[in-house]
Each structure stands twice: as C-alpha cells, then as structure tokens.
Amino acid sequence: MHINSTLGNLINLPVQFLMILVGFIYLKNIKLSTRQLFIAISILFIPSFILYQIVYWAGTIYLFISLMFFFIIYTKKFSSCIYIAILFLIAIITDHMATLLVFNTAIKPANEILQLLLRISIFILFFAVVVIGFKSLRDFSLKKVQISIKVQSLLVLIVFATVLTFYYNIFTVFQDLTIKSLKINLIIFSFYFLFIFILIMFLLSIVYKEQKLQAREKEYQNFENYVSSLEQVNRDMQKFRHDYLNILLSLRGYIQDSDWKGLSKHFEENIVRFEEKSFNSNKIIGLVDNLQIRGLKGLLFTKSNQAIEQNLQISIEIPEPIHTISMDIIDLNRILGILIDNAIEGCMEHQTKHIQVALIQQPKATTIVIRNEVTPLGIPPQKLFEEGFTTKVNGQGIGLSTVRNIISQTSNVSFDLWFNENWFSVELHIMEDK
C-alpha cells in the first residue's frame, strides 16, 4: 500500500475531522446539540471532504478555517482558535508517527486494508494520549492564568503560523511522499512544536507573574483603604468630641418649643445624614474585625463600601476570629470579588436592597455564604454556571463560570447555590488542608 493511496485519502480526513471534533469537545468540556452536529457535518466536513479529493490542500485549509469560525461562534470565545490550531498540530504529528510505525517497522501487515486499519488505530491512540496529556498540562499550568485578548491574539498568530508552516511542508512533498521525507518532516515538526511550546509557556509564565503582581497590588490597595478608613474614623471621633456640644445646643431650641416634629426632621436631615458615612465606615470596620487575613479584610471592606455607595444595606457576620483559610488568597479574593460584585449588581438589577455575607470558621473547614435579595428569576440555578450566561439586561454580567473554573482546580473547595423565596444564595465550603 502506498503511503498516499486512494483508500487512505478517503479515510484520513473523516477520521481526523472526528478526532479533532471530539478533542475540542473534551478540552473545552462542551456539548453539541444534534442541530449543531448536523451543521458541523454538512457545512464543515462535507465541503472539505469534496475539496480534499479534488485539491487536497484546499480541503484541509477549508476544514481548518471553518472549524475555527464554527467554534468561535458556538463558544463566543476567541481562544477557540488556539485549541483548534493545537489539535491540528497534534493530528499532524501523531499521523506522521502512526504512518512511520506501520510502514517502517516489522508490524506492517501484508494486506492493504489491514495496513490502513492499523495506521488509523495507532493514530487514534496516539492522538488521544497526547490530547489527554495536553489537557492535564493545561489544567496544571494555566489554572491561575487569565489570558487577555491581546495575549490570545499573539498565541493565535503563533499557532496559526505553525499550522501553515507544517502544512506547507507537507503539501510540497505530498505527491511523492516517502518514508525518508516522512522521517525528516516528523523530526522538523517535533523540534518546531517543542520550540513553540517552550515559547508559549515562557509567555504565559510572564503573564502569570504580571497578574500575580497586579493581584498583590490590588490586595495592598484594599488594605490601604481599610487603614485609611481607620484613620478617618479616628479623626471623626476627635471631630465629634469637639462638636458634640454644638450639636446638643442645636437641639435645645426644638426641645424648649416642644417642636418634636421639627426636632425629628432636624435630627434625620442635619445630624444623622451628616454622620452617616462615618457611621457606616465604623460599622463595617467592626463587622470585619474578627477577620485577621489582611488582604481578605481589605477586600470585604472595599466591596462593602461600594455597596453602601449604591444605597444598599449590607451585613457581614464573622462570629469567630479567622486567622487562616486553606485556599490561595489571590484565588479567594477573585472569587469573593466576583460574588459580591454579582450581589451588588443583582440588587440594582432587581431593585432590591439587602446583601448578607457570612464567614463561619468550623473545626476543619471555613464556610462563606453570600446572599442577595432578588425577585424570582424563573431559571434553573445551574444555568448560571454556563460560560457566557448572564441575567443582566445589558448582557454584561460577570456570571459564575469563572468562579466554577477556579474552584474546579482546587480539590478542597466545594461550591453551591440556590434560590430560597426572594433570596439568591451562594455557599463556598473550604476544607482545611491535611
């Protein structure tokens, strides 16, 4: 059997299309409906298969580009381009490996059909192993990295150029492909792929260090806000001690005239309102006093002030002192920042007023509950986990998919949410590290 036999060309593209499709679904943890699968086959695969039999390179390029656009539209994520390109690179290298193993070793069957079946079977095995390994490496190395659109664009350019380079090399020798040229291609591709992989990992390590630095700066800024508020409270107390006699004298006239209605109005409009900001800051400082984790205390204080600025009523309950929580502080700050932002936006969206936050230290765990008052949503709670889903009218809600992605990489953390009458509640349960 010739390496590029007619039978082989008929089978190769369908098998690679199927493996790339399954690989993408596995990597992105998504599901395709029957309608979407029909669109993928009829608009992506069938035209590429016909083109492949007429002009082989045109069919491959069409499949590559159409798959990228299909999954960008389906997932609404630009990063889909990166995954499709990587899957194509894996398919190229594993196909070369399978072909060499069949045609250049003693295991080569005499029957042409058996040769093809063995080659396809080895390709599927190699492809599956590499994709599973890639997913494990991705989950380990990228779990703490948020890749910006700018970095994603750069990664797309790198992997896209790599795919085009690989296919250009393949197409130039396609008609006269030999074992020798196959070996040379595999060596070149492997070294090139390794170089690109190291380059991408180096780039992502820089992005991670930059994000970690930004998170630390934000944590420091939150704590600075907390310290500044303490100083302001101290100044307000000194000011109150200086002014309290004048305040009492301002009430004297109303009392002498028995003008209780005027006294009430004067007290609410001129005294309470004037001191309300200081009172709220004092209240929040007292509420977070039991939380001894500096970065987390600063975050709760800052978010509480944001809620108060929106005329919302926020209560924080920390009944026992909390010195440590068994979770990366940057990840925990990201999660609580998202959840409290969502609670604030939810109250404003539903025109409600109340937010409740509780941090409860247990013998071997810490439970964090965030609740906000809502009007009935009429949607299943698990729908909120879907990537890109939002209940916001303008379509710009943060959603809970980011929270789920962070938690999925942390073995000692569980997450739940539910609706109870007019309350939407989120509970984070963090087990103590053994």
N, C-alpha and C positions, 0 to 999 in steps of 0.2 A: 504493500500500500504506500503510495507517495504521500509525503507529509501534507501536501495541499490537495488531496484527492477531492473529487466532486462530492462524494458522500460526506467527507469530512466538512467541506464548506457548507453543506446543507444543514449539518447538525451543530456546528460550532456556535453560530450566532444565537440560535434559540437557547442553547444551554447557558451561554454566557449572559444573555439577557435575563434568564430566570435567576441565575446566581446573584447577579448584581441587584436585581429587584428584591430578592429575599434578603441579601446582605444589607441593603439600605433600610428595609423594614426592621431588621434585627438591631442595627446600630442606632436608629432613631426611636425605636420602641413605639411604632405607629401601627395602625391597621388600615387596610384599604378596603373600601366597600366593593360590592360586586360591580357597581357602575364605574367606579374609578379603575378597577382592574380591567374592565372592558375597554375603557378609554385608553389605558396604557397599551393594551394589546393591539387595538385597531389603529391608533394614531401613532404610536411609537414603534412597536415591534414590526407589524406587517409592512409598512413602507420601508423600514430599514432592511428587512429581510429581502424584499424585492430588489432594492438598490444594491445590496451586498452580492446578489447573484449576477448583477449586470456590471456594476463598477464597485468592486469590493471595498475600496477605501471610502466611497461616498456613503455606503450603508453603515459603516462603522461610525463615521463622523456624525451622520444624522442621528444615530442611536444615542451617541454621547451627548450631543447638544439638546436633543428633545427630552432625554431623561432629566437633565439639569433643569430645564424650564418647567417640566411637569412637576417635579418635587419642590421647586421654589414656590410655584403657585399653590401646591397642595399644603405644604408646611408653613408657608409665609415666612420662611427663614432663608436668608441669603447663604447661610452656612451649608445648605444642602448641596451647593455646587462643590464644596470641598469634599464632602463624603462621596459624591458620585465620581469625582476625579480620582480619589484614592481607591475606590472599588475597581475602577477601570485599570489602574496601575497594578493592583493586586491580581486582577484577572490576567493581565498580560504576562506578568512574571510567573504565576502558577501554571498558566497554559504552556509556557516555554519549558518549565520544569517537567510537567507531565509528558510533553512530547519527547523530550530528551530521554526520559526514563523508559519510555516504551520503545523508541526507535534506536536507542544506543546502548541497550542492555540485553542480557540473556533472557529477560522475561517477555520479549517480543513474541506474541502468538503468530502462528503461520497464517491464520485466517484473517482476512481484511476486516470483517465485521467485528471479530473479537479484538483486534488491534484498536479499532475506534472506540469500542465499549470500554476497554481497559484505560485508554487515554482519557476518556470523559470521566470515568470513575475516579482516577487519580487526580484529575484536575479539580473535581468537586471536593474531594477530600482535602487537598492542599489549600484550596480557596477557603473552605470552611475553617480550617485550623488557623490560617493567617487572619481571617476576619475576627474570629473569637479572640485571638491574641491581641489584635489591634484594639478591640473594644476594651479588653482588660487594661491595656496600657493607657488608653484614653481616659478611662474612668479613674485610674490611679493618678495620672499626671495632670489632668485638666479639671479635676473636681473643684478646685478652688480658683480657677481662672475664668474671668468674664471677658470674652473676646469682643472687642469693639468692631464696628462696621469697617473702620479703617484697616485694622489688622486682618479682619476676614477678607477684605478685598485684596490685600497683599498675599494672603495664603492662597486665594483663588488663582491669582496670577501665577504663582509659583507652581501649583499642582497642574493648572491648565497648560502651562508651557511644557511641563514634564510629560504630560499625556501626549501632546502634539509631537514632541521630540521622539518619544517612544514609537508612536505610530508612523511617523515619517521614516524612521529607521526600518520598521517592519515592512512598510509599503514598497520601499526601494528594492527589497530583495524577495518580495512575496512570490513572484512567479518562479524564481529559481532558488527557492529556499532549500538549504541543505543542512545536514547535521552540523557541519563546521560553522556555517553562518548563524545557526541557531545557538550554538555554544557561545560564539562571540557576542551575539545580542544579549544573551542571558547574563553574561559577565558584565557587559556595559550597563545593562538595565539595573542589575543588582547594586553595583557601585554607585550609580547615579541616584537610585532610590535611597540608598543609605545616606548619601551626601545630603539629599533634600530632606530626609527625615531628621538628620542632625541639625540642619539649618532651621527647620520648623521648631524643633524642641528648644533650640537656643533662643529663637524669637519669643516663644511662649514663656520661657523662663524669665526673660526680661520683662514681659508684660505682667507676669505674676508678681515679680519683685516691685514693680511700679504700683500695682494695685494694692499690694500689702502696705507699701509706704503711704499711699493715699488713705487707706483704711485706718492706719495708725494716726495719721494727721487728723482725720475726722474724729477719731476717738479722743484725741488730745483736745480738739476744739470743743467737743461736747463737755468734757470735764472742765475746761476753762469757763464755759458758760455757767456751769454749776458753781464753780468757785466765785465767779463774778457776781452771781446771784446771792451767794452767802454774804459777800462784802456789801452788796446793795441792801440786804436785809439789815445788816448791822448799822448802815448809815440811816436807814428808815427808822430803826428803833431809836437812834440818837435824835433824829429829827422829831419823832413823835414825843419823846420825853421833853423836847424843847417847846413843842407846840401844843401839848395836851391842855395847858391852862387856857390858851386862846380858844381851843375847841370847846372846852367846857363853858367859857364865857359866851360863846356864840349861841349856846343853848339856853342861856339864862333868860333872855327876853321872851322866848316862846313859853318857858315854864311859868314865868311871872304872869303872863297874859292868859295862861291855861290854854294856849293855842296848840292843842295836841295834834291836830291835823297838819298844821304848818310845821310843827316840830318833826313829825314823821317824814314829811316831804323834804325838809332841810337835811335831816339825818341821812336819808337814802341818796339824795341827789348831790349833796355837797361833801359829806363826810365818807360814807361807805364807798361811793364811786371813786372818790379821790384816793382812798386807801386800798381799793380793790386789787390793784396789780400787786402791791406789796403783800396783801393778804394771801393771794393765790400762790405767789412765789414761796411764802413761808409755809403754806400748806403742802406744796409739792416737796419742799426740802424735808419736811417732817415725814412725809409718806415714804420717801426713798431712803430714810436714814438707816434702816436695817440692811440695806443692800451695800455690801462692802467691796464690791467689784467696781473699780473706778470707771472703766470705760462704759460698763453697762449702766451705772448710775447716771453718768453724764448723758447717755442716750435717752433714758427714760425721762430725765428732767427736761431735755430739749424737746422731745416729742410731746410731753405734757403741756409745755408752754405753747407749742404750735396748736394743740387742740383748744386751749383756753383762748388763744388769739382768734379762733374761729367761733367763739361764744359757745363752745361745747363744755359739758360737765364731765370731767374725767376723775375717776377714783383709782387709787393704787393701794393694794393690800400686800404687805410683806410682813406677816405676823412674827417671824423668827429671823434672827440675823443670818444672812447668807454671805459666806466668805469665798466659796468656790463653787463653780458649776462645771461638770465634766464634759465640756464642749469647747471647741476653738472659739475664742472670744470674738474674732472677726466674723466667723460664720454666724454666731449667735446674734451679734449686732445687726448683721444683714437681715436675718430672719425677723427679728423683733421690729427693726425699722420698717420692713415691708408690711408686717401685720398691723402695726399701729397706724402707718400711713393709710392702709386699706380701711381701717376702722374709722379714721377721720373722714376719708373720702366717702365711706358708706353712710355716715351720719349726715354729711352735707347733701349727698345724693337723695337720701330718703327723708330729709328734713326732720331728723331726729336729733337728740341732744346728748345721749349718755354713752360713755365708754367706761368699761371696767377692766382693770389689769390686776392680776394676782400672781405673785411668785411665792410658791409654797415649798419650803425645804422639808423633805422627808428623810427617814434614816438612810436610804440608799438611792435616793432619786430627788430630782427637782421638777416640780410641775409648774408650768407657766400657762396661764389662761388669759386670753384677750377676748372681750365681748363688746359688741356694739349694737345699739338699738336699731332695728330696721323695720320696714314694712314688709309684708310677705313677698318673697322673691318668686315663688312658683317655679323653681328649677331644682333639679336634684343636686344635693351638695357636692357629689363627686364631679359634676360638670365643671365646677370652679377650678379643678386641678388641671384641666386641659390647657395645653400650651396655646397662648394667644387669646383664650376666652376671657371676657370681661363683662361685668354687669353695668359698666359706666355708659352713659348715653353717648358720650363723645368717642367711645371706643379706645380710650387711653388709660384704662385701669392697669394696675401692675399685675393682678392675677396671682394665683398661688402656685403656678407651675415652677417658678424659680425656687420657692421655699421647698417644694417637694424634691426638686433636683438636688438641693444642698443636703436635705435630710437623707435621701437615698444613698448618699455616700458616707453616712455616719451610722455605725452599727448600733450605737447605744441610745439612739433618739427615735421616738415614735411621734406620730402626728395625727390628729383627728379634728374633725369639725362637724358641727351640727346646728340645726335651727331649733329653737325652743320658744314657741309663742312669737314674741316680737324681738327676739334676741338671736344674733348670729355669733356663735362661739367657736374659738379655735383653741385647741389644747396641745401643748408641747410637753412631752414627757421625756426627761433626760436622766437615764440611769447612770449611777456612779461607776466610773471605770474600776475594773477589778485590779 
